[in-house]
């Protein structure tokens, strides 16, 4: 693989990301949309987890979650974050940091409708970041919501999208020599 040079990068970081992302999509990487989302609470205590990129354009990078989860609460009280894409097979990494805002309800509803039936039911059932008594509890709740909604599953009020609006990009490409 050729070394990463400033001259080989697109001046527009969104276009550079698009170029690398298209290469990743053509590779054999299992979850190319997986990204680490790093947030911090209002005291500055960090936390990180893997979420999936669900879209990007010149306005930012989209992901969806439960607003009452730890990440949802942290983004509400401290709306800044960093995304980290690490594609080991191609020895590439992209860091993107910036402000985060909730998407509007229409964007959330549009994406929610594309999710598999079970995933939409799970959005109602799962109380992310909360302790549950056991697996049977979740399965019972799933059956209740499945019966309640049948085919018409509305968007849960505590679920939707966030958009990270980039302020900084960092593109990294590894080499055998580590230079």
RAUR-V862928 format. One record per residue. N is the residue number from 1. RES is the residue in one letter. PHI is phi in whole degrees, 0 to 359 (999 if undefined). OMEGA is omega in radians with two decimals (999 if undefined). NEAR is the number of other C-alpha atoms within 8 Angstrom. Layout:
n->N res->RES phi->PHI omega->OMEGA near->NEAR
n->N res->RES phi->PHI omega->OMEGA near->NEAR
This chain:
n->1 res->X phi->999 omega->3.14 near->3
n->2 res->X phi->291 omega->3.10 near->3
n->3 res->X phi->294 omega->3.11 near->7
n->4 res->X phi->281 omega->3.13 near->8
n->5 res->X phi->238 omega->3.12 near->6
n->6 res->X phi->304 omega->-3.11 near->5
n->7 res->X phi->292 omega->-3.14 near->5
n->8 res->X phi->269 omega->3.13 near->6
n->9 res->X phi->271 omega->3.03 near->8
n->10 res->X phi->289 omega->3.14 near->8
n->11 res->X phi->294 omega->3.10 near->6
n->12 res->X phi->268 omega->-3.08 near->6
n->13 res->X phi->298 omega->3.08 near->8
n->14 res->X phi->295 omega->3.12 near->8
n->15 res->X phi->292 omega->3.10 near->9
n->16 res->X phi->296 omega->3.10 near->11
n->17 res->X phi->299 omega->3.13 near->9
n->18 res->X phi->304 omega->-3.14 near->8
n->19 res->X phi->298 omega->3.13 near->8
n->20 res->X phi->295 omega->-3.10 near->8
n->21 res->X phi->296 omega->3.10 near->9
n->22 res->X phi->297 omega->3.06 near->8
n->23 res->X phi->297 omega->-3.14 near->8
n->24 res->X phi->297 omega->-3.13 near->12
n->25 res->X phi->298 omega->3.14 near->9
n->26 res->X phi->276 omega->-3.10 near->6
n->27 res->X phi->273 omega->-3.13 near->6
n->28 res->X phi->263 omega->3.12 near->6
n->29 res->X phi->292 omega->-3.01 near->9
n->30 res->X phi->293 omega->-3.13 near->4
n->31 res->X phi->236 omega->-3.08 near->5
n->32 res->X phi->297 omega->-3.11 near->9
n->33 res->X phi->272 omega->-3.14 near->7
n->34 res->X phi->291 omega->3.13 near->10
n->35 res->X phi->217 omega->3.04 near->12
n->36 res->X phi->275 omega->3.07 near->12
n->37 res->X phi->252 omega->3.11 near->12
n->38 res->X phi->255 omega->3.12 near->11
n->39 res->X phi->229 omega->3.05 near->14
n->40 res->X phi->213 omega->3.08 near->13
n->41 res->X phi->281 omega->-3.05 near->12
n->42 res->X phi->294 omega->3.10 near->8
n->43 res->X phi->274 omega->3.13 near->5
n->44 res->X phi->98 omega->3.12 near->6
n->45 res->X phi->291 omega->-3.06 near->7
n->46 res->X phi->278 omega->2.95 near->8
n->47 res->X phi->208 omega->-3.12 near->7
n->48 res->X phi->217 omega->3.11 near->8
n->49 res->X phi->201 omega->3.12 near->7
n->50 res->X phi->266 omega->3.05 near->8
n->51 res->X phi->230 omega->-3.13 near->9
n->52 res->X phi->251 omega->3.03 near->9
n->53 res->X phi->292 omega->-3.12 near->11
n->54 res->X phi->245 omega->3.07 near->9
n->55 res->X phi->164 omega->3.04 near->7
n->56 res->X phi->202 omega->3.07 near->9
n->57 res->X phi->203 omega->-3.12 near->7
n->58 res->X phi->295 omega->3.12 near->5
n->59 res->X phi->264 omega->3.12 near->6
n->60 res->X phi->147 omega->-3.04 near->10
n->61 res->X phi->243 omega->-3.03 near->12
n->62 res->X phi->259 omega->2.94 near->12
n->63 res->X phi->213 omega->-3.05 near->12
n->64 res->X phi->233 omega->-3.08 near->11
n->65 res->X phi->195 omega->3.02 near->10
n->66 res->X phi->278 omega->-3.11 near->12
n->67 res->X phi->294 omega->-3.13 near->10
n->68 res->X phi->266 omega->3.07 near->11
n->69 res->X phi->287 omega->3.10 near->11
n->70 res->X phi->303 omega->-3.12 near->8
n->71 res->X phi->295 omega->3.12 near->9
n->72 res->X phi->298 omega->3.13 near->11
n->73 res->X phi->293 omega->3.14 near->11
n->74 res->X phi->295 omega->3.13 near->13
n->75 res->X phi->291 omega->3.08 near->14
n->76 res->X phi->290 omega->-3.08 near->7
n->77 res->X phi->273 omega->-3.12 near->8
n->78 res->X phi->213 omega->-2.96 near->10
n->79 res->X phi->282 omega->3.00 near->10
n->80 res->X phi->227 omega->-3.11 near->11
n->81 res->X phi->200 omega->3.02 near->14
n->82 res->X phi->226 omega->3.05 near->12
n->83 res->X phi->254 omega->3.08 near->12
n->84 res->X phi->228 omega->3.02 near->11
n->85 res->X phi->256 omega->3.09 near->10
n->86 res->X phi->233 omega->-3.13 near->9
n->87 res->X phi->249 omega->-3.02 near->11
n->88 res->X phi->302 omega->-3.09 near->7
n->89 res->X phi->304 omega->3.14 near->6
n->90 res->X phi->258 omega->-3.13 near->6
n->91 res->X phi->51 omega->3.14 near->10
n->92 res->X phi->230 omega->3.11 near->12
n->93 res->X phi->215 omega->3.05 near->12
n->94 res->X phi->228 omega->3.02 near->13
n->95 res->X phi->249 omega->-3.14 near->12
n->96 res->X phi->224 omega->3.13 near->12
n->97 res->X phi->237 omega->3.13 near->14
n->98 res->X phi->170 omega->3.11 near->12
n->99 res->X phi->280 omega->-3.13 near->11
n->100 res->X phi->236 omega->3.07 near->12
n->101 res->X phi->227 omega->3.05 near->9
n->102 res->X phi->290 omega->3.01 near->8
n->103 res->X phi->282 omega->3.07 near->10
n->104 res->X phi->285 omega->-3.06 near->7
n->105 res->X phi->299 omega->-3.12 near->7
n->106 res->X phi->297 omega->3.11 near->6
n->107 res->X phi->296 omega->3.13 near->9
n->108 res->X phi->296 omega->3.14 near->14
n->109 res->X phi->296 omega->-3.13 near->10
n->110 res->X phi->300 omega->3.12 near->8
n->111 res->X phi->293 omega->-3.10 near->8
n->112 res->X phi->305 omega->-3.12 near->10
n->113 res->X phi->293 omega->3.13 near->7
n->114 res->X phi->275 omega->-3.09 near->6
n->115 res->X phi->287 omega->3.07 near->8
n->116 res->X phi->301 omega->-3.12 near->6
n->117 res->X phi->311 omega->-3.09 near->7
n->118 res->X phi->298 omega->3.13 near->6
n->119 res->X phi->291 omega->3.10 near->8
n->120 res->X phi->293 omega->3.08 near->13
n->121 res->X phi->297 omega->-3.13 near->12
n->122 res->X phi->300 omega->3.11 near->9
n->123 res->X phi->298 omega->3.08 near->10
n->124 res->X phi->281 omega->-3.02 near->9
n->125 res->X phi->281 omega->-2.99 near->10
n->126 res->X phi->287 omega->3.02 near->7
n->127 res->X phi->256 omega->-3.03 near->9
n->128 res->X phi->307 omega->3.09 near->8
n->129 res->X phi->71 omega->3.09 near->6
n->130 res->X phi->253 omega->3.10 near->5
n->131 res->X phi->282 omega->3.10 near->4
n->132 res->X phi->247 omega->-3.09 near->7
n->133 res->X phi->297 omega->-3.11 near->5
n->134 res->X phi->187 omega->-3.13 near->6
n->135 res->X phi->296 omega->-3.12 near->7
n->136 res->X phi->300 omega->3.10 near->6
n->137 res->X phi->302 omega->3.13 near->9
n->138 res->X phi->297 omega->-3.12 near->11
n->139 res->X phi->295 omega->3.10 near->8
n->140 res->X phi->294 omega->3.11 near->8
n->141 res->X phi->298 omega->3.12 near->9
n->142 res->X phi->301 omega->-3.14 near->11
n->143 res->X phi->298 omega->3.12 near->8
n->144 res->X phi->297 omega->-3.13 near->8
n->145 res->X phi->290 omega->3.10 near->12
n->146 res->X phi->299 omega->3.13 near->9
n->147 res->X phi->290 omega->-3.10 near->7
n->148 res->X phi->296 omega->-3.01 near->6
n->149 res->X phi->264 omega->-3.07 near->8
n->150 res->X phi->52 omega->-3.09 near->8
n->151 res->X phi->261 omega->-3.06 near->5
n->152 res->X phi->257 omega->-3.07 near->5
n->153 res->X phi->260 omega->-3.14 near->8
n->154 res->X phi->283 omega->3.07 near->4
n->155 res->X phi->294 omega->3.07 near->10
n->156 res->X phi->296 omega->-3.12 near->7
n->157 res->X phi->294 omega->-3.11 near->4
n->158 res->X phi->257 omega->-3.05 near->7
n->159 res->X phi->224 omega->3.10 near->13
n->160 res->X phi->173 omega->-3.01 near->15
n->161 res->X phi->256 omega->2.99 near->13
n->162 res->X phi->232 omega->3.05 near->12
n->163 res->X phi->238 omega->3.01 near->12
n->164 res->X phi->270 omega->3.14 near->14
n->165 res->X phi->261 omega->-3.00 near->12
n->166 res->X phi->297 omega->2.97 near->10
n->167 res->X phi->246 omega->-3.14 near->8
n->168 res->X phi->211 omega->3.04 near->8
n->169 res->X phi->240 omega->2.97 near->10
n->170 res->X phi->224 omega->3.10 near->7
n->171 res->X phi->253 omega->-3.14 near->8
n->172 res->X phi->230 omega->3.06 near->8
n->173 res->X phi->226 omega->-3.11 near->9
n->174 res->X phi->279 omega->3.05 near->9
n->175 res->X phi->213 omega->3.13 near->9
n->176 res->X phi->306 omega->-3.07 near->5
n->177 res->X phi->283 omega->-3.10 near->4
n->178 res->X phi->69 omega->3.09 near->5
n->179 res->X phi->275 omega->999 near->5
